Amino acid sequence: MSGMSVWSVARSGSRGLSVAAAVLAVVSVSGSLFLFVDTKASGWARFWLEYPAFAAAAAVEVPEHGEGDLYGVDLPSHLCVVAPNCRIATLGYSNRAPIRYAADYVEVFEDTYGYGHFVGTPESGPYNGFGTSVCPTMELAGGWWWLERCDGPDYERAR
């Protein structure tokens, strides 16, 4: 709801509509801001909104860890909602199965966080996320976990 909509409702003279419009505007702006600031909450929300795409991405063939491009392979275009760079990589192995990684954010050798697909219960890590040690911190569903820096506060709570 835009500020212009709130203004036009306020001009109509109905106090109840004005209050409702203002509340909706505040909720939409604060909710968006919260999801922008809290990466873990944003990751959780996006995962559940796009769950069918994540389920399909878990079946994409990925190269062996250390082979091919650092960022992995291109996802089919209809699965690009899984990762902003439209790629899925192999971070390593857990329980002798490859870990598929769809990065939500990457700054090589500095920071990365995103979604990791594990077969079974993941080992605690750390895993090499493009030069940053990442660990599973939040279980999502279907073998998918949220991965972020191992030295972050959420990692300590998840252990």
C-alpha positions, 0 to 999 in steps of 0.5 A, a space after each residue: 500500500 503506497 503513501 498515496 493510497 493512505 493519503 487518498 483514504 485519509 481524504 475520504 473522511 472515514 476515520 476507520 479506513 484511515 486507521 486501517 490504511 495506516 496500520 496496513 502501511 506500517 505492517 507492510 513496511 516493517 515486515 519488509 524491513 525485518 526480512 531484509 535485515 534478518 537473513 535467517 528469517 528471510 531465508 526461512 520465508 523464501 524457502 517455504 514460498 518456493 518449496 517446490 523449486 527447492 525440492 526439484 533443485 535437490 535432484 539436479 546433477 552436480 559435479 564432484 566437489 573440487 571439479 568444475 566451476 567454483 559456483 557449481 552448475 547452472 540451474 534450469 531457468 524455472 528453478 532460478 528462484 532457488 539461488 540469485 546467481 541461478 547456480 547450485 554447487 557442491 560444498 563437500 560431503 556429509 555421510 558420503 553424499 554430496 552437499 548441494 549448496 544454493 547460495 543466497 549471498 556470496 562474497 568470496 572469501 568473506 561471507 556466504 549464507 544459503 541453502 544446503 541439501 543433505 542426505 540424512 542428518 548433516 555432520 556439523 561441519 564446517 564446510 568450505 562455502 567459497 572460502 568461508 567456513 559454513 555450518 548448518 544452523 536451521 533445519 528446513 525440510 526435505 533434507 534442506 538446511 540453512 547454512 551460515 558462518 560457523 562463527 556466528 551466534 546462530 551456530 552456537 545455538 544450533 549445536 
